[in-house]
Amino acid sequence: MSDGSFDHSTEPARERRRFPDISSRAYEHPADRSALVALRKLTGFDTVFKALSGLLPERSLRLLYLSDSVRVSEQQFPHLHAMLADACAVLDVPALPPMYVTQDPQPNAMCIGLDEPIIVVTTGLVELLDEEEMRAVVGHETGHALSGHAVYRTILLFLTNMALKVAWIPLGNLAVMAIVTALREWFRKSELSADRAGLLAGQDLQASMRGLMKMAGGNHLHQMNVEAFLAQAEEYERGGDLRDSVLKIMNVLPRSHPFATVRAAELKKWAESRDFQRIMDGHYPRRSEDKDTSVTDSFKESASHYAESVKASKDPLMGFVRDVAGGVGDLGGKLFGRGQQGNRDQRD
């Protein structure tokens, strides 16, 4: 709707376009791929990854959900089972990942596991979202599974817990936190990829937006407006001075997910892009072609994305980077929020 309001009725089940043999490269955000490359190059990560792959209690994890959560099936939460089957059909995932509903009032969902991905959604999320919003979330988690994100997400959960236990060890915690910080940076970017997968699975941008709004403001859609919500993202990006840019970085570092307004703006931008339309028209990378994919080409694409992001960004820090690159800029003035007028006032 042009005024940004929502139709609150639940859509009936409908036919969705399917994407046979689609590769996760079709929807993966360039920042996701580049962050993963940087993560893998982090000193000590390979050693930790190999060690943890053999030590993580995956059997225990599976038994825990099997014994203390509800496994989604045709008999239990059948509407979620139908959504999972639908998402797997749309994204051409050959086998349905095991899916569980766990008692937790906090709205959340995750895809974890080493040998086989497991999708877990909380009761808080199931109660918060309507059918089409939930379909986007199930597609989001299916996208994580198709991209192979579950392994790194599991290691992140384990290391986050470990960091708390070894906090008293002077250098031990420092080493763990370096990897945790890198993993969080990657995972935040991977969420942007999974949001795109959720849109491909649900094929309803409004529902995806509603879900993100509810994650930010709760089940009060009659009090919210999508255009105003997106305007918050615009204000967040362009507002303040360099000090605010630093605070943004500090605020996001401990988080595993990007901020909801930022996710909404990123997803809307992609939904309006030529790349998205090409996928919907049936032109997309295929899994059968993944073996021929050049790592160098992927890196170049990520580098190009970052260059364009810096060029188009309205964030004060990115503006400063552009000025420095162009040989222009007053560091003191930008750092303390003084424009040319402020400098003239000082001279006067």
C-alpha positions as CSV (number, residue, x, y, z in Angstrom):
1,M,0.0,0.0,0.0
2,S,1.3,3.5,-0.8
3,D,0.7,4.9,2.6
4,G,2.8,2.2,4.3
5,S,0.0,0.5,6.1
6,F,-0.7,-3.2,6.1
7,D,-3.5,-5.5,5.2
8,H,-3.8,-7.5,8.5
9,S,-5.7,-10.5,6.9
10,T,-3.9,-13.7,6.5
11,E,-3.3,-14.8,3.0
12,P,-4.4,-18.2,2.0
13,A,-1.8,-20.7,0.8
14,R,-0.8,-19.9,-2.8
15,E,1.5,-21.2,-5.5
16,R,5.0,-19.9,-5.4
17,R,7.6,-19.7,-8.1
18,R,10.2,-22.5,-7.6
19,F,13.9,-22.3,-8.3
20,P,15.3,-25.7,-9.4
21,D,19.0,-26.3,-8.6
22,I,19.3,-22.7,-7.2
23,S,22.7,-22.0,-5.7
24,S,23.0,-20.1,-2.5
25,R,25.2,-17.7,-4.5
26,A,22.0,-16.4,-6.0
27,Y,20.9,-14.7,-2.8
28,E,24.1,-14.5,-0.7
29,H,25.0,-10.9,0.2
30,P,28.5,-10.0,-1.0
31,A,29.4,-8.8,2.5
32,D,28.5,-12.3,3.8
33,R,30.9,-14.0,1.4
34,S,33.8,-11.5,2.1
35,A,33.3,-11.7,5.8
36,L,33.5,-15.5,5.6
37,V,36.7,-15.3,3.6
38,A,38.1,-12.9,6.2
39,L,37.0,-15.3,9.0
40,R,38.7,-18.3,7.4
41,K,41.9,-16.3,7.1
42,L,41.9,-15.3,10.8
43,T,45.0,-16.6,12.6
44,G,44.1,-19.7,14.6
45,F,40.6,-20.2,13.1
46,D,41.4,-23.3,11.1
47,T,42.9,-24.9,14.2
48,V,40.0,-24.0,16.4
49,F,37.5,-25.1,13.7
50,K,39.0,-28.5,13.3
51,A,39.3,-29.1,17.0
52,L,35.8,-28.0,17.8
53,S,34.3,-30.0,14.9
54,G,35.4,-33.1,16.7
55,L,34.6,-31.9,20.2
56,L,31.2,-30.2,19.9
57,P,28.5,-32.4,21.5
58,E,26.2,-32.5,18.4
59,R,24.6,-35.8,19.5
60,S,23.8,-34.2,22.9
61,L,22.4,-31.2,21.1
62,R,20.1,-33.3,19.0
63,L,19.0,-35.4,22.0
64,L,18.3,-32.3,23.9
65,Y,15.8,-30.9,21.3
66,L,14.3,-34.4,20.8
67,S,13.7,-34.8,24.5
68,D,12.6,-31.3,25.6
69,S,11.1,-29.6,22.5
70,V,8.4,-30.4,20.0
71,R,9.5,-31.8,16.7
72,V,7.6,-30.3,13.8
73,S,5.8,-32.9,11.6
74,E,2.5,-33.6,10.0
75,Q,1.1,-34.4,13.4
76,Q,2.8,-31.6,15.4
77,F,2.6,-28.0,14.3
78,P,1.5,-29.2,10.9
79,H,1.3,-25.6,9.6
80,L,5.0,-25.1,10.3
81,H,5.7,-28.5,8.6
82,A,3.8,-27.4,5.5
83,M,5.8,-24.1,5.5
84,L,9.1,-26.0,5.8
85,A,8.1,-28.4,3.0
86,D,7.1,-25.4,0.8
87,A,10.4,-23.5,1.5
88,C,12.4,-26.6,0.7
89,A,10.4,-27.1,-2.5
90,V,10.9,-23.4,-3.6
91,L,14.6,-23.4,-2.9
92,D,15.0,-27.0,-4.1
93,V,16.4,-28.4,-0.9
94,P,16.2,-32.2,-1.3
95,A,15.7,-33.2,2.3
96,L,13.6,-31.4,5.0
97,P,15.9,-30.4,7.9
98,P,14.6,-31.5,11.3
99,M,12.6,-28.6,12.9
100,Y,11.7,-28.1,16.5
101,V,9.6,-25.6,18.5
102,T,11.1,-24.9,21.9
103,Q,9.4,-23.1,24.8
104,D,10.9,-19.6,25.1
105,P,8.9,-16.3,25.2
106,Q,11.8,-14.5,23.4
107,P,11.0,-14.5,19.7
108,N,13.9,-16.2,18.0
109,A,14.9,-18.8,15.3
110,M,18.1,-20.4,14.4
111,C,19.7,-23.0,12.2
112,I,22.5,-25.1,13.9
113,G,24.3,-28.4,13.6
114,L,27.5,-29.8,12.1
115,D,26.6,-32.9,10.2
116,E,23.0,-32.0,9.5
117,P,21.3,-28.6,10.0
118,I,18.5,-28.3,12.6
119,I,16.0,-25.5,12.6
120,V,14.7,-24.3,16.0
121,V,12.0,-21.7,16.5
122,T,10.7,-20.4,19.8
123,T,7.1,-20.3,21.0
124,G,7.5,-16.5,21.3
125,L,8.2,-16.3,17.6
126,V,5.3,-18.7,16.6
127,E,2.9,-16.6,18.7
128,L,4.1,-13.3,17.4
129,L,4.0,-13.8,13.6
130,D,1.1,-14.5,11.2
131,E,1.2,-17.2,8.6
132,E,3.0,-15.3,5.8
133,E,5.5,-13.7,8.2
134,M,6.3,-17.1,9.6
135,R,6.8,-18.4,6.1
136,A,9.4,-15.8,5.5
137,V,11.2,-16.8,8.7
138,V,11.1,-20.5,7.8
139,G,12.5,-19.6,4.4
140,H,15.2,-17.5,6.1
141,E,16.3,-20.5,8.2
142,T,16.1,-22.8,5.1
143,G,18.4,-20.3,3.4
144,H,20.9,-20.7,6.3
145,A,20.8,-24.5,5.8
146,L,21.3,-24.3,2.1
147,S,24.3,-21.9,2.5
148,G,26.0,-24.1,5.0
149,H,25.8,-21.5,7.8
150,A,24.7,-23.9,10.5
151,V,28.3,-25.1,11.2
152,Y,29.6,-21.7,11.9
153,R,26.6,-20.7,13.9
154,T,27.0,-23.7,16.1
155,I,30.7,-22.9,16.7
156,L,29.7,-19.3,17.5
157,L,27.2,-20.5,20.1
158,F,29.8,-22.8,21.7
159,L,32.6,-20.2,21.7
160,T,30.3,-17.5,23.2
161,N,29.6,-19.8,26.1
162,M,33.3,-20.8,26.3
163,A,34.3,-17.1,26.5
164,L,32.3,-16.7,29.6
165,K,33.9,-19.7,31.2
166,V,37.5,-18.7,30.5
167,A,37.1,-15.0,31.2
168,W,39.4,-15.4,34.2
169,I,42.3,-16.7,32.0
170,P,44.3,-13.6,31.0
171,L,45.2,-14.5,27.4
172,G,42.7,-17.4,26.9
173,N,39.7,-15.2,26.8
174,L,41.4,-12.7,24.5
175,A,42.1,-15.4,21.9
176,V,38.5,-16.8,22.1
177,M,37.0,-13.4,21.9
178,A,39.0,-12.5,18.7
179,I,37.4,-15.5,17.0
180,V,33.9,-14.8,18.5
181,T,34.1,-11.1,17.2
182,A,35.0,-12.3,13.7
183,L,32.3,-14.9,13.8
184,R,29.7,-12.3,14.9
185,E,30.8,-10.0,12.1
186,W,30.3,-12.8,9.6
187,F,27.0,-13.9,11.1
188,R,25.5,-10.4,11.0
189,K,26.2,-10.4,7.3
190,S,24.9,-13.9,6.8
191,E,21.5,-12.7,8.2
192,L,21.2,-10.3,5.2
193,S,21.7,-13.3,2.9
194,A,19.1,-15.4,4.8
195,D,16.6,-12.5,4.7
196,R,16.9,-12.7,0.9
197,A,16.3,-16.4,1.0
198,G,13.2,-15.8,3.2
199,L,11.9,-13.4,0.5
200,L,12.5,-15.9,-2.3
201,A,10.7,-18.6,-0.2
202,G,7.7,-16.4,0.8
203,Q,7.7,-14.1,-2.2
204,D,5.8,-11.5,-0.1
205,L,7.9,-8.4,0.7
206,Q,5.2,-7.0,2.9
207,A,5.2,-10.1,5.1
208,S,9.0,-9.9,5.4
209,M,8.7,-6.3,6.4
210,R,6.0,-7.0,8.9
211,G,8.1,-9.7,10.5
212,L,11.0,-7.4,11.0
213,M,8.8,-4.6,12.4
214,K,7.3,-7.1,14.9
215,M,10.8,-8.2,16.0
216,A,11.5,-4.5,16.7
217,G,8.2,-3.3,18.1
218,G,6.1,-6.3,19.0
219,N,2.6,-7.3,17.9
220,H,1.3,-3.8,17.4
221,L,1.0,-3.4,13.6
222,H,-1.9,-1.0,13.9
223,Q,0.5,1.4,15.7
224,M,3.3,1.0,13.1
225,N,4.0,2.1,9.5
226,V,6.5,0.6,7.1
227,E,7.5,3.8,5.5
228,A,8.2,5.4,8.9
229,F,10.1,2.3,9.9
230,L,12.3,2.5,6.8
231,A,12.7,6.3,7.4
232,Q,14.3,5.3,10.8
233,A,16.9,3.3,8.8
234,E,17.6,6.3,6.7
235,E,18.0,8.5,9.7
236,Y,20.2,6.0,11.4
237,E,22.6,5.8,8.5
238,R,23.0,9.5,7.7
239,G,22.6,11.0,11.2
240,G,25.2,12.5,13.5
241,D,28.9,13.0,13.1
242,L,32.0,10.7,13.3
243,R,31.4,10.1,17.0
244,D,28.0,8.7,16.2
245,S,29.6,6.4,13.5
246,V,31.9,5.0,16.2
247,L,29.0,4.5,18.6
248,K,27.1,2.6,15.9
249,I,30.1,0.2,15.5
250,M,30.3,-0.2,19.3
251,N,26.6,-0.9,19.6
252,V,26.6,-3.6,16.9
253,L,29.8,-5.4,17.9
254,P,28.2,-7.6,20.7
255,R,25.1,-8.4,18.6
256,S,24.7,-11.6,16.5
257,H,22.0,-9.9,14.2
258,P,22.0,-6.6,12.4
259,F,19.5,-4.0,13.6
260,A,15.9,-4.6,12.4
261,T,15.6,-1.3,10.5
262,V,18.8,-1.9,8.7
263,R,17.7,-5.4,7.7
264,A,14.4,-4.0,6.4
265,A,16.1,-1.3,4.3
266,E,18.6,-3.8,2.9
267,L,15.9,-6.3,1.9
268,K,13.7,-3.7,0.3
269,K,16.7,-2.4,-1.7
270,W,17.4,-5.9,-2.9
271,A,13.7,-6.6,-3.7
272,E,13.8,-3.6,-6.0
273,S,17.0,-4.6,-7.7
274,R,17.6,-6.1,-11.1
275,D,19.3,-9.1,-9.4
276,F,16.1,-10.0,-7.6
277,Q,14.0,-9.7,-10.8
278,R,16.5,-11.9,-12.7
279,I,16.1,-14.6,-10.1
280,M,12.3,-14.3,-10.3
281,D,12.6,-14.6,-14.1
282,G,14.5,-17.9,-13.7
283,H,18.0,-16.5,-14.4
284,Y,20.2,-17.4,-11.4
285,P,23.4,-19.4,-10.5
286,R,22.9,-23.1,-10.3
287,R,24.3,-25.6,-7.7
288,S,25.5,-27.8,-10.5
289,E,27.8,-24.9,-11.5
290,D,29.2,-24.2,-8.0
291,K,32.3,-26.4,-8.7
292,D,33.3,-24.1,-11.5
293,T,32.9,-20.9,-9.4
294,S,36.1,-18.8,-9.1
295,V,37.0,-17.7,-5.6
296,T,38.8,-14.7,-7.1
297,D,35.6,-13.6,-8.9
298,S,33.6,-13.9,-5.7
299,F,36.3,-11.8,-3.9
300,K,36.2,-9.2,-6.7
301,E,32.4,-9.0,-6.4
302,S,32.6,-8.5,-2.7
303,A,35.3,-5.8,-3.1
304,S,33.2,-4.1,-5.7
305,H,30.2,-4.2,-3.4
306,Y,32.1,-2.5,-0.6
307,A,33.5,0.1,-2.9
308,E,29.9,0.9,-4.1
309,S,28.7,0.9,-0.5
310,V,31.3,3.4,0.6
311,K,30.4,5.5,-2.4
312,A,26.7,5.5,-1.8
313,S,26.7,5.5,2.0
314,K,25.4,8.5,3.9
315,D,27.1,7.5,7.1
316,P,29.5,10.3,8.4
317,L,32.4,7.9,8.7
318,M,32.0,6.7,5.1
319,G,31.7,10.3,4.0
320,F,35.0,11.0,5.7
321,V,36.6,8.0,4.0
322,R,35.5,9.4,0.7
323,D,36.9,12.8,1.5
324,V,40.2,11.4,2.6
325,A,40.4,9.3,-0.5
326,G,39.8,12.4,-2.6
327,G,42.3,14.4,-0.7
328,V,39.7,16.6,1.0
329,G,38.5,17.0,4.5
330,D,38.9,18.6,7.8
331,L,39.4,15.8,10.4
332,G,38.9,18.0,13.4
333,G,35.8,19.6,11.9
334,K,34.2,16.3,11.0
335,L,35.2,14.5,14.2
336,F,33.6,17.2,16.4
337,G,30.6,17.8,14.1
338,R,31.7,21.3,12.9
339,G,30.9,22.2,9.4
340,Q,32.3,25.1,7.4
341,Q,30.0,27.5,9.2
342,G,31.4,26.4,12.5
343,N,35.0,27.0,11.3
344,R,34.0,30.5,10.1
345,D,32.5,31.3,13.5
346,Q,35.8,30.3,15.2
347,R,37.8,32.6,12.9
348,D,35.4,35.4,13.6
